[in-house]
Amino acid sequence: MRRTGIAFVILAAVALPCVAQTPPDWSGYYTLASGKDLGNFKPLNVNLPEVIAAHLQPWAKAKMAATDGIAEDTGQLCQPTGIFRNPPFAGSFLWLPGPEKIVIVYGALNTAGVQRIYLNRSHPRNLPPTWNGHSIGRWEGDTLLVDTIGFNDKSWLQPTMEPHTEEARLIQRIRQVGNGDFIEIHYTVEDRKALTSAYSYSRYYKKVGESMRENVCNDDIQIWRDFKSEHLKPIIERSREVRQP
């Protein structure tokens, strides 16, 4: 399908109503596999910022260049950052399966939050935009196909400040590999208003236990407020200088 000269692969099958079934028991706590833990697994597109940059539309590149990576980063103050940017680099999650809904509780709970994958419904109409969107899933053999839409435009695609719009769509193909010791997730991100075409990547997550450790984003939020204020100080001073007659 082609819109205004920009080609996109539309995964129509993921929009179909999902039929609930008892999911396999993948319950447990998983962390991003790297180095020796990967063994023979080879993640797709390890250098993700470089891949995304090649897919950004001109206005998105300009917005990225004008963004202050510290002053405008909600994660610096333990506020939501969405589910795009955390899992590929330092992701960890607790997998909680159920017959009608699978819940992924991300280790960076304050910022990445929770992803609820509904197995018995379609996307509702007129979704209110949220940080993590609305996820539905269905099983195709041993693979869980997850379709997420309904994102707001406040988050970045990665910590390197790549923007997206409310048209963003995340497709995840999730399966168990390595004799059940790993979960493989293949991601595809679409956004017809911010990207020239969709991009994909994959990551492997190793099961390391049955429960998730406590993760406090920051015990003293004032530290981050002071850090942000200190960084903004020279910007404010430059602004005052410009305004002086």
C-alpha positions as CSV (number, residue, x, y, z in Angstrom):
1,M,0.0,0.0,0.0
2,R,1.3,3.5,-0.9
3,R,0.4,6.8,0.8
4,T,1.8,10.1,-0.5
5,G,4.7,8.2,-2.1
6,I,5.7,6.4,1.1
7,A,5.5,2.6,1.1
8,F,4.2,0.8,4.1
9,V,3.6,-2.9,4.8
10,I,0.2,-3.1,6.3
11,L,-0.2,-6.2,8.4
12,A,-3.9,-6.7,8.0
13,A,-4.1,-10.0,9.7
14,V,-3.3,-8.5,13.1
15,A,-6.4,-6.3,13.0
16,L,-8.7,-9.3,13.0
17,P,-10.6,-10.2,16.2
18,C,-8.7,-12.4,18.5
19,V,-9.9,-15.7,19.8
20,A,-9.1,-16.5,23.4
21,Q,-7.2,-19.7,24.1
22,T,-5.1,-21.0,27.0
23,P,-1.6,-19.7,26.5
24,P,1.5,-21.7,27.2
25,D,3.1,-21.1,30.5
26,W,6.0,-18.8,29.9
27,S,5.6,-17.2,33.3
28,G,8.8,-15.8,34.9
29,Y,11.2,-13.0,35.0
30,Y,13.3,-12.3,31.9
31,T,16.3,-10.0,31.2
32,L,17.8,-8.8,27.9
33,A,20.4,-11.4,26.7
34,S,23.7,-10.1,25.6
35,G,27.3,-11.2,25.1
36,K,27.9,-14.9,26.0
37,D,24.3,-15.3,27.1
38,L,23.2,-15.0,23.5
39,G,25.0,-18.1,22.4
40,N,24.2,-18.7,18.7
41,F,21.3,-16.2,18.7
42,K,21.8,-13.2,16.5
43,P,19.5,-10.2,17.2
44,L,18.4,-8.2,14.2
45,N,19.5,-4.6,14.0
46,V,21.6,-4.2,17.2
47,N,22.4,-0.5,16.4
48,L,18.8,0.6,16.5
49,P,19.2,4.4,16.6
50,E,21.1,4.2,13.3
51,V,18.3,2.1,11.8
52,I,15.6,4.5,13.0
53,A,17.5,7.6,11.8
54,A,17.5,6.1,8.2
55,H,13.7,5.8,8.3
56,L,12.7,9.2,9.7
57,Q,10.9,11.7,7.6
58,P,12.6,15.2,7.3
59,W,10.3,16.9,9.8
60,A,11.0,14.1,12.4
61,K,14.8,14.5,11.9
62,A,14.5,18.3,12.4
63,K,12.4,17.8,15.6
64,M,15.0,15.3,16.9
65,A,17.8,17.7,16.3
66,A,15.9,20.5,18.2
67,T,15.1,18.3,21.2
68,D,17.1,18.6,24.4
69,G,17.9,15.0,25.4
70,I,18.1,15.9,29.1
71,A,15.7,18.8,29.7
72,E,12.9,17.2,27.7
73,D,13.4,13.6,28.8
74,T,10.5,12.6,31.1
75,G,12.5,9.5,32.2
76,Q,14.9,11.8,34.0
77,L,12.1,12.5,36.5
78,C,10.8,9.0,36.7
79,Q,7.8,9.8,34.5
80,P,6.5,7.6,31.7
81,T,8.6,7.1,28.6
82,G,6.5,4.4,26.9
83,I,7.4,0.9,25.8
84,F,9.5,1.7,22.6
85,R,12.8,2.7,24.2
86,N,13.4,0.5,27.2
87,P,13.2,-3.2,26.1
88,P,15.8,-3.1,23.2
89,F,18.7,-1.9,25.4
90,A,18.3,-2.8,29.0
91,G,14.9,-4.4,29.1
92,S,13.6,-6.8,31.7
93,F,10.1,-8.0,32.3
94,L,7.8,-10.3,34.3
95,W,5.6,-12.4,32.1
96,L,2.2,-13.1,33.6
97,P,0.0,-15.3,31.4
98,G,-3.8,-15.8,31.7
99,P,-6.5,-17.3,29.5
100,E,-7.9,-13.9,28.3
101,K,-5.0,-11.5,29.0
102,I,-1.2,-11.6,29.2
103,V,0.4,-9.0,31.3
104,I,4.0,-7.9,30.7
105,V,5.3,-5.9,33.7
106,Y,8.5,-4.1,32.7
107,G,11.4,-4.0,35.1
108,A,11.6,-0.2,34.6
109,L,8.0,0.0,36.0
110,N,7.9,3.7,36.7
111,T,8.9,4.6,33.1
112,A,8.1,1.7,30.8
113,G,5.1,0.6,32.8
114,V,2.9,-2.4,32.0
115,Q,1.7,-3.9,28.7
116,R,-1.6,-5.7,28.8
117,I,-2.2,-8.0,25.8
118,Y,-5.9,-8.9,25.4
119,L,-6.6,-12.3,23.7
120,N,-10.4,-12.0,23.5
121,R,-11.1,-8.7,21.8
122,S,-10.4,-6.3,19.0
123,H,-9.2,-2.8,19.3
124,P,-12.0,-0.5,20.4
125,R,-13.0,2.5,18.2
126,N,-11.8,6.0,19.2
127,L,-9.0,4.9,21.4
128,P,-7.7,7.6,23.8
129,P,-3.9,8.0,23.2
130,T,-1.8,6.6,26.0
131,W,1.9,6.0,26.6
132,N,1.7,2.3,26.0
133,G,-1.2,2.0,23.7
134,H,-3.7,-0.8,23.4
135,S,-2.5,-4.3,22.7
136,I,-4.4,-7.3,21.3
137,G,-2.9,-10.7,20.6
138,R,-3.6,-14.1,19.0
139,W,-1.7,-17.3,18.7
140,E,-0.3,-18.5,15.4
141,G,1.1,-21.9,16.3
142,D,3.8,-21.4,18.9
143,T,4.1,-17.6,18.2
144,L,2.1,-14.9,19.9
145,L,1.3,-12.1,17.4
146,V,0.7,-8.8,19.2
147,D,-0.7,-5.6,17.6
148,T,-0.5,-2.3,19.6
149,I,-2.0,1.0,18.5
150,G,-3.4,4.1,20.3
151,F,-0.1,5.6,21.4
152,N,0.2,9.3,22.3
153,D,3.0,11.3,20.6
154,K,4.9,12.2,23.9
155,S,7.4,9.4,23.9
156,W,10.5,8.7,21.8
157,L,11.2,5.7,19.7
158,Q,14.6,5.4,21.5
159,P,16.5,7.4,24.2
160,T,18.2,9.2,21.2
161,M,15.1,11.4,20.9
162,E,13.5,10.0,17.7
163,P,9.8,11.2,17.6
164,H,6.7,9.5,16.5
165,T,3.1,10.4,16.0
166,E,-0.2,9.0,17.2
167,E,-0.2,6.9,14.0
168,A,2.6,4.7,15.5
169,R,1.9,1.0,15.4
170,L,3.9,-1.8,17.1
171,I,3.8,-5.4,15.9
172,Q,5.5,-8.0,18.1
173,R,6.0,-11.6,17.2
174,I,6.9,-13.5,20.4
175,R,8.0,-17.1,20.8
176,Q,9.9,-19.3,23.2
177,V,13.3,-20.6,22.0
178,G,16.4,-22.2,23.4
179,N,14.5,-25.1,25.1
180,G,12.3,-22.7,27.0
181,D,15.2,-20.6,28.5
182,F,14.6,-17.6,26.2
183,I,11.9,-15.5,24.7
184,E,12.5,-14.1,21.3
185,I,10.6,-10.9,20.3
186,H,10.6,-9.6,16.8
187,Y,9.4,-6.0,16.6
188,T,8.1,-4.0,13.7
189,V,7.3,-0.3,14.1
190,E,5.1,1.6,11.6
191,D,4.2,5.3,11.5
192,R,3.1,6.7,8.2
193,K,3.4,10.3,9.4
194,A,6.9,10.1,11.0
195,L,8.7,7.3,9.1
196,T,9.4,6.8,5.4
197,S,8.8,3.0,5.9
198,A,8.5,0.5,8.7
199,Y,11.6,-0.8,10.5
200,S,12.2,-4.1,12.4
201,Y,14.5,-5.5,15.0
202,S,14.6,-8.5,17.3
203,R,15.9,-9.2,20.8
204,Y,16.3,-12.2,23.1
205,Y,15.4,-12.3,26.7
206,K,16.7,-14.9,29.1
207,K,14.6,-16.4,31.9
208,V,16.4,-15.7,35.2
209,G,13.8,-16.4,37.8
210,E,10.2,-16.6,38.8
211,S,9.7,-13.2,40.4
212,M,10.8,-9.6,39.5
213,R,13.2,-7.7,41.8
214,E,12.2,-4.3,43.2
215,N,13.2,-1.5,40.9
216,V,13.0,2.0,42.3
217,C,13.4,4.7,39.6
218,N,14.7,7.2,42.1
219,D,14.4,7.3,45.9
220,D,14.9,11.1,45.9
221,I,13.1,12.8,43.1
222,Q,14.7,16.2,44.1
223,I,18.0,15.0,42.8
224,W,16.6,14.7,39.3
225,R,14.8,18.0,39.6
226,D,18.0,19.8,40.6
227,F,19.9,18.0,37.8
228,K,17.3,19.2,35.2
229,S,17.3,22.7,36.6
230,E,21.1,22.9,36.4
231,H,21.0,21.8,32.8
232,L,18.3,24.3,31.9
233,K,20.2,27.2,33.5
234,P,22.4,28.2,30.6
235,I,19.5,27.9,28.2
236,I,17.5,30.3,30.3
237,E,20.4,32.7,30.5
238,R,20.8,32.7,26.7
239,S,17.1,33.4,26.4
240,R,17.3,36.4,28.7
241,E,20.3,37.8,26.8
242,V,18.3,37.7,23.5
243,R,15.4,39.5,25.1
244,Q,17.5,42.4,26.4
245,P,17.2,45.6,24.2
